[in-house]
Amino acid sequence: MGTLTIRSLNDSVKQALRERAAARGVSMEEEARSVLANGVSGDASRSFQDETLYAAIRRSVEPHGGFDVDLPERGPARRPPQFAACLSGKRILLIIGGGIAAYKALDLIRRLRERGAAVRVVMTAAAQEFVTTLSAGALSADHVFTDLFDRNDEHDVGHIRLSREADLVVVAPATADLMAKLANGHASDLASTVLIATDKPVLMAPAMNPKMWSHPATRRNRATLQKDGIAFVGPAKGEMAESNEAGEGRMAEPLEIVAAIEALLDVGPKPLAGRKIIVTSGPTHEPIDPVRYIANRSSGKQGHAIAAALARLGADVRLVSGPVGIADPAEVTTLHVETANEMKDAVEQLLPADAAVFVAAVADWRSETSAGEKIKKVAGEGPPALQMIENPDILAGVGHHKKRPSLVVGFAAETQDLVRNAEAKLRKKGADFIVANDVSHEGGVMGGDRNRVRIVSKAGVDEWPEMSKDEVATRLAALIAERLKTITV
């Protein structure tokens, strides 16, 4: 028996609960109980929104306060055959690290096996202090590996076999210790030896105290692992197991980890199949003369990541990119432009579309005229005067276009009054929601690899924790797929 505190939920979850409760004529607490009960049942009719709401509510279960709610283990889900087979034939090696979040790994095993995956488990000595090998073995229906020097397992160099026979290695929870060992090449136990020996993709789901997660050593290790090609999911922000501790460090929920696994193995559902989506990315360059131009620091990393994430969900993505120094994303049709006017023309020629996502940092102004030759310095005359004129507003133009897509998403890059400016942009531009991010220099968003965004819509503001730009893209693509599912044309 756990306890649930409605007030601890974020605003977007409260709003979703409020609307569902009003539609059914019940209290928010009763609706929350219903969501949890359905989550345990494995009902095949449950939507992505239901799964997301279940995960968000379950994260709020605390050892005190709120109202009582039963949280039994989720039994084998009664899924339609095509859902159950989405990981059929895939072999997952799950390394369970030592942390309180280890209990979630048991649910992860169940979720993976529901989808047809074969799961083998490696447990560290610390993990066995939190969950038993018996539980992990019963759920995985396989032997659980714990000892590097086990005579039975190592007669054929078992740690090498384990590392090579899987299609993907998942570390959940990924503790600071396991991250440090892999980042620095240590192989002192079975788990770390398998990680060093594997030639397969590795996905880590970090879980630790917020102070540990924010420690410079952990940040350095994560950066090293990412450069080495290790993928990450989470961590999330919220209450910790320790009393009066909160922040970023909670392990991603099992269903979030499953989605990341499906994306890495490219076996996930394709909810955007048959949908045409336009994405803009990067800066624009507004010429002053043949060698000088007006620009900004946008790298295009976030826009390109979003285009790739939408393509992974099956969309026919048309990326209109300004001048960037990164590669075109795979499985995406990319059009290269330089100026705001060129971007506007390219976008309008791609209409109609099901959705448009305007990530590009388009220059607000341009020089009224562009010199045909390089402007030279003339002694005693001082700098030339530039007459500036306003560039076209591409987002507003499409937001109010007669061929307006069913879903229009804008980005707001601000250095002050982030939410207020994003709300004003939402009203003016005809967008369905705005993705707002703080691009102040100290944040390192422009040109960096991480982002922290707020989703601003008529329903309110949903604040997402800091995460990699790839993770933002994956989460935003899922949100777009969910929104499009509810739109009828």
C-alpha positions in Angstrom: 0.0 0.0 0.0 1.5 3.3 -1.1 0.3 6.9 -0.8 -0.3 9.4 -3.5 -0.2 13.2 -3.2 -2.2 15.0 -5.9 -0.5 18.3 -5.0 2.9 16.8 -5.9 1.9 16.2 -9.5 3.0 18.7 -12.1 0.4 21.1 -13.6 -0.1 19.3 -16.9 -0.8 16.0 -15.1 -3.3 17.8 -12.7 -5.0 19.3 -15.7 -5.3 16.0 -17.5 -6.7 14.4 -14.4 -9.1 17.3 -13.8 -10.5 17.0 -17.4 -10.9 13.3 -17.2 -12.5 13.4 -13.7 -15.0 16.1 -14.9 -16.0 14.0 -17.9 -16.7 11.0 -15.7 -18.2 13.0 -12.8 -15.7 11.7 -10.3 -13.1 13.3 -8.1 -9.5 13.7 -9.2 -8.4 11.2 -6.5 -10.9 8.6 -7.9 -9.7 9.2 -11.5 -6.1 8.8 -10.3 -7.0 5.4 -8.7 -8.7 4.4 -12.0 -5.6 5.3 -14.1 -3.4 3.3 -11.7 -5.8 0.3 -11.8 -5.9 0.3 -15.6 -2.2 0.6 -15.7 -1.8 -2.6 -13.6 -4.4 -4.4 -15.8 -2.5 -4.2 -19.0 -5.6 -3.2 -20.9 -4.8 -3.3 -24.7 -7.0 -0.3 -25.4 -4.9 2.1 -23.3 -3.3 4.9 -25.3 0.1 6.5 -25.1 -1.5 9.3 -23.0 -2.8 6.7 -20.6 0.6 5.1 -20.3 2.2 8.5 -19.8 -0.3 9.5 -17.2 0.1 6.2 -15.4 3.9 6.7 -15.2 3.5 10.3 -14.0 1.1 9.4 -11.2 3.1 6.4 -10.1 6.2 8.6 -9.7 4.3 10.5 -7.1 3.9 7.6 -4.7 5.6 8.5 -1.5 6.0 7.0 2.0 3.8 9.8 3.6 0.9 12.2 2.9 -1.9 12.0 0.4 -4.4 9.2 0.0 -3.9 5.5 0.1 -3.8 3.5 -3.2 -2.9 -0.1 -4.0 0.0 -0.5 -6.4 0.2 -4.2 -7.1 2.6 -5.7 -9.6 1.5 -5.3 -13.2 0.6 -8.7 -14.5 1.2 -10.0 -18.0 -0.5 -7.5 -20.3 -3.3 -8.6 -22.5 -1.9 -7.0 -25.7 -2.9 -7.3 -29.3 -0.5 -9.7 -31.2 1.2 -6.9 -33.1 2.0 -5.1 -29.9 3.3 -8.1 -28.1 5.7 -8.9 -31.0 7.3 -5.5 -31.4 10.5 -6.8 -29.7 10.0 -10.4 -30.8 13.3 -12.1 -31.3 15.3 -9.3 -29.6 17.8 -10.2 -26.9 18.2 -7.7 -24.1 21.0 -8.0 -21.5 19.8 -6.0 -18.4 22.4 -4.9 -15.9 20.8 -3.9 -12.6 22.9 -1.5 -10.5 22.7 -1.0 -6.8 20.2 1.7 -5.9 16.7 2.1 -4.5 15.4 2.3 -8.1 16.4 -1.3 -8.7 12.8 -2.3 -7.9 11.8 -0.6 -11.2 14.0 -3.0 -13.1 11.7 -5.8 -12.2 8.8 -4.0 -13.9 11.1 -3.3 -16.9 11.8 -7.0 -17.3 8.0 -7.7 -17.4 7.5 -4.9 -19.9 10.2 -6.2 -22.2 8.9 -9.7 -22.1 5.4 -8.5 -22.8 6.8 -7.2 -26.1 8.4 -10.5 -27.0 12.0 -9.8 -25.9 14.3 -12.3 -24.3 15.8 -10.8 -21.2 19.0 -11.9 -19.4 19.9 -10.2 -16.1 23.3 -9.3 -14.6 23.1 -8.0 -11.0 25.8 -6.2 -9.1 26.5 -7.1 -5.5 24.9 -3.8 -4.4 21.8 -4.5 -6.5 21.2 -7.7 -4.6 20.9 -5.6 -1.4 17.7 -4.1 -2.9 16.1 -6.9 -5.0 16.6 -10.6 -5.1 18.1 -12.8 -7.8 15.0 -15.0 -7.3 12.6 -12.2 -8.3 14.7 -11.2 -11.3 15.1 -14.8 -12.4 11.4 -15.6 -12.1 10.4 -12.6 -14.2 13.1 -13.1 -16.8 12.6 -16.9 -16.9 16.4 -17.2 -17.1 19.4 -17.6 -14.9 20.6 -14.4 -13.2 24.4 -13.8 -13.5 26.1 -12.2 -10.5 29.8 -13.4 -10.2 32.7 -12.8 -12.6 34.4 -15.9 -11.2 31.4 -18.3 -11.1 32.8 -21.8 -12.1 29.6 -22.8 -13.9 29.1 -19.6 -15.9 32.8 -18.9 -16.7 33.8 -22.3 -18.0 33.3 -20.9 -21.6 34.3 -17.3 -20.8 30.8 -16.4 -19.9 31.2 -12.7 -19.5 32.3 -12.4 -23.2 29.4 -14.6 -24.3 26.9 -12.5 -22.3 28.3 -9.3 -23.8 28.1 -10.5 -27.4 24.9 -12.6 -27.5 22.6 -9.6 -26.8 21.2 -7.2 -29.3 21.3 -4.4 -26.7 22.8 -3.9 -23.2 20.6 -1.9 -20.8 21.9 -0.6 -17.5 19.0 0.3 -15.2 19.5 1.7 -12.7 22.8 3.1 -13.9 24.5 4.2 -10.7 27.3 6.8 -10.5 29.7 3.9 -9.8 28.8 2.0 -12.9 29.0 5.2 -15.1 32.4 5.9 -13.6 33.7 2.4 -14.2 32.7 2.4 -17.9 33.8 6.0 -18.5 37.3 5.2 -17.1 37.7 1.6 -18.5 37.5 -0.3 -15.2 36.5 -3.9 -15.2 36.4 -5.0 -11.6 33.2 -7.1 -11.5 30.9 -9.0 -13.8 28.8 -5.9 -14.7 31.7 -3.6 -15.6 33.5 -6.4 -17.4 30.5 -7.1 -19.6 30.2 -3.4 -20.4 33.8 -3.2 -21.4 33.7 -6.4 -23.5 30.5 -5.7 -25.4 30.4 -4.7 -29.0 26.6 -4.0 -28.9 24.8 -0.7 -28.3 24.5 0.3 -24.6 21.6 2.3 -23.1 21.9 3.7 -19.6 19.1 4.9 -17.3 20.8 6.9 -14.5 19.4 7.0 -11.0 21.1 8.7 -8.1 20.8 11.5 -5.6 20.6 15.0 -7.3 23.8 16.1 -5.7 25.6 13.0 -7.1 24.0 13.6 -10.5 25.1 17.2 -10.6 28.7 16.5 -9.3 31.3 17.5 -11.8 32.8 14.0 -11.9 29.4 12.5 -12.9 29.0 15.2 -15.5 32.4 14.5 -16.9 31.7 10.7 -17.0 28.4 11.2 -18.8 30.0 13.5 -21.4 32.7 10.9 -21.9 30.2 8.1 -22.3 28.1 10.0 -24.8 31.2 10.7 -26.9 31.8 6.9 -26.8 28.4 6.3 -28.2 26.5 5.3 -25.0 22.8 6.3 -25.2 21.0 7.7 -22.2 17.3 7.9 -21.1 16.5 10.2 -18.1 17.0 10.9 -15.3 13.8 12.7 -14.4 13.2 15.4 -11.8 11.2 14.7 -8.7 11.1 13.5 -5.1 13.9 11.2 -3.9 13.7 8.2 -1.6 15.7 10.2 1.0 13.6 12.4 3.2 13.4 16.1 2.1 15.4 15.4 -1.0 14.2 16.4 -4.5 15.7 17.2 -7.9 17.0 15.6 -11.0 18.1 12.0 -10.5 15.0 9.8 -10.6 15.3 6.8 -12.9 13.1 7.0 -16.0 10.0 5.0 -15.7 10.0 1.4 -17.2 7.8 2.4 -20.1 10.1 5.4 -21.0 13.0 3.0 -21.0 11.1 0.6 -23.3 10.4 3.4 -25.7 14.1 4.3 -25.8 15.0 0.6 -26.4 12.5 0.4 -29.2 14.0 3.6 -30.7 17.6 2.3 -30.5 16.6 -1.1 -32.1 14.3 0.7 -34.5 11.4 -1.6 -33.8 9.0 0.8 -32.2 5.5 1.6 -33.4 5.2 4.1 -36.3 2.3 6.3 -35.2 3.3 9.0 -37.7 3.3 6.7 -40.8 1.6 8.4 -43.7 2.0 11.9 -42.1 3.9 14.7 -43.8 5.7 17.0 -41.4 7.7 20.1 -42.1 10.6 21.1 -39.8 12.8 24.2 -39.9 16.2 24.2 -38.4 19.4 26.2 -37.9 20.0 30.0 -38.4 19.5 32.1 -41.4 22.3 34.2 -43.0 21.2 37.7 -44.2 23.9 39.1 -46.5 25.4 42.5 -46.1 27.9 42.0 -49.0 29.5 38.9 -50.6 31.5 38.1 -47.5 29.6 39.5 -44.5 26.2 38.6 -43.2 23.9 38.9 -40.2 23.4 35.6 -38.3 23.0 34.0 -34.9 24.6 31.2 -32.8 22.0 28.5 -33.7 23.8 25.2 -34.5 20.7 23.3 -35.8 21.3 20.5 -33.4 17.8 20.7 -31.8 15.9 21.0 -35.1 17.8 18.2 -36.8 17.3 16.0 -33.8 13.5 16.6 -33.9 13.4 15.9 -37.7 15.2 12.6 -37.0 12.9 11.7 -34.1 9.8 12.3 -36.2 11.2 10.2 -39.0 11.8 7.3 -36.5 8.1 7.4 -35.8 7.4 6.9 -39.5 6.7 10.5 -40.6 7.6 11.8 -44.1 9.8 14.6 -42.8 10.8 17.6 -45.0 13.6 19.5 -43.2 14.3 23.1 -44.3 17.7 23.9 -42.9 19.7 27.1 -42.7 23.5 27.0 -42.9 24.7 24.5 -40.3 27.9 22.5 -39.7 26.2 19.2 -38.9 25.1 16.3 -41.2 21.6 15.9 -42.6 19.6 13.4 -40.5 19.1 10.0 -42.0 15.7 9.1 -43.6 14.8 12.8 -43.9 14.4 14.9 -47.1 16.5 18.0 -46.5 16.3 21.3 -48.3 19.2 23.8 -47.8 18.5 27.5 -47.7 20.4 30.6 -46.5 18.1 33.5 -46.0 14.7 34.0 -44.2 13.0 34.7 -47.6 14.4 31.4 -49.0 13.2 29.5 -45.9 9.7 31.1 -46.2 9.4 30.2 -49.9 10.7 26.6 -49.3 8.2 26.1 -46.4 5.2 27.4 -48.4 6.1 25.2 -51.3 5.9 22.2 -49.1 2.3 22.9 -48.0 0.0 21.2 -47.4 1.3 19.1 -44.5 -0.1 17.4 -41.4 2.2 19.3 -39.1 4.9 22.0 -39.1 7.6 22.4 -36.4 9.4 25.8 -36.6 12.7 25.3 -34.7 14.9 27.5 -36.9 16.3 30.7 -35.4 15.3 33.0 -38.2 16.9 36.5 -38.3 14.3 39.1 -37.4 16.0 41.8 -39.6 18.1 42.0 -42.7 19.9 44.7 -44.6 17.6 46.5 -47.1 20.3 46.2 -49.8 23.2 43.8 -50.2 26.3 45.2 -51.8 27.5 43.5 -54.9 31.1 43.9 -53.9 32.9 43.8 -50.5 32.3 47.0 -48.6 35.8 48.5 -48.1 37.0 50.7 -45.3 37.6 54.3 -46.4 39.9 56.4 -44.3 38.1 59.1 -42.5 34.6 58.1 -43.5 33.7 55.7 -40.6 31.6 52.6 -40.8 28.8 52.5 -43.5 25.2 52.9 -42.3 23.0 49.8 -42.7 19.3 50.4 -43.4 17.5 47.4 -41.7 14.1 46.0 -42.7 12.0 43.3 -41.1 12.2 39.7 -42.3 9.0 37.7 -43.0 7.5 35.9 -39.9 7.4 32.3 -41.2 5.6 30.9 -38.1 2.8 33.4 -38.2 2.5 33.1 -41.9 1.9 29.4 -41.8 -0.1 29.7 -38.5 -2.7 31.8 -40.4 -2.2 30.3 -43.9 -5.2 29.0 -45.9 -3.2 25.7 -46.1 -2.4 25.7 -42.4 -1.3 22.3 -41.1 -3.5 20.5 -38.5 -0.7 21.1 -35.9 1.7 24.0 -35.8 4.5 24.1 -33.3 6.8 27.1 -32.7 9.9 27.6 -30.7 10.7 30.6 -28.6 14.3 31.4 -27.9 14.4 34.0 -25.1 16.9 35.5 -22.7 14.3 37.0 -20.3 10.6 36.7 -19.4 10.6 33.2 -21.0 7.1 32.1 -20.3 5.5 35.5 -20.7 7.1 36.0 -24.1 6.2 32.4 -25.2 2.6 33.0 -24.2 2.5 36.2 -26.3 4.0 34.3 -29.2 1.4 31.6 -28.9 -1.4 34.2 -29.1 0.1 36.1 -32.1 1.5 33.4 -34.3 -1.5 31.0 -34.6 0.5 28.1 -33.1 -1.0 25.2 -31.2 1.9 25.2 -28.7 5.3 26.9 -28.2 8.4 25.2 -27.1 10.2 27.8 -25.0 13.9 27.6 -24.1 16.2 30.0 -22.3 19.2 30.8 -24.6 21.0 33.1 -22.2 24.8 32.7 -22.8 25.4 31.1 -19.4 22.9 28.3 -20.2 24.9 27.1 -23.2 21.8 26.0 -25.2 22.8 27.5 -28.5 25.5 25.3 -29.9 25.4 23.0 -26.9 24.1 19.4 -26.6 21.6 19.9 -23.8 18.3 21.8 -23.5 15.6 22.6 -20.9 12.3 23.5 -22.4 8.8 24.5 -21.3 5.7 23.5 -23.4 3.4 26.5 -23.5 -0.2 26.0 -24.7 -3.6 27.2 -24.0 -3.9 24.5 -21.3 -0.9 25.9 -19.4 2.8 25.4 -19.0 4.5 22.0 -18.8 8.2 22.3 -17.6 10.5 19.5 -18.7 13.8 18.8 -16.9 17.1 19.4 -18.5 18.0 16.6 -20.9 20.0 16.1 -24.1 18.6 17.6 -27.3 18.1 14.1 -28.6 15.9 13.3 -25.6 14.0 16.5 -26.0 13.4 15.6 -29.7 12.2 12.1 -28.8 9.8 13.4 -26.2 8.5 16.1 -28.5 8.0 13.7 -31.4 5.9 11.5 -29.1 3.8 14.5 -28.0 3.3 15.5 -31.7 2.2 11.9 -32.5 -0.3 12.0 -29.7 -1.7 15.4 -30.7 -2.1 14.4 -34.3 -3.9 11.2 -33.3 -6.7 13.3 -31.7 -7.1 15.7 -34.7 -9.7 14.9 -37.2 -9.6 16.7 -40.5 
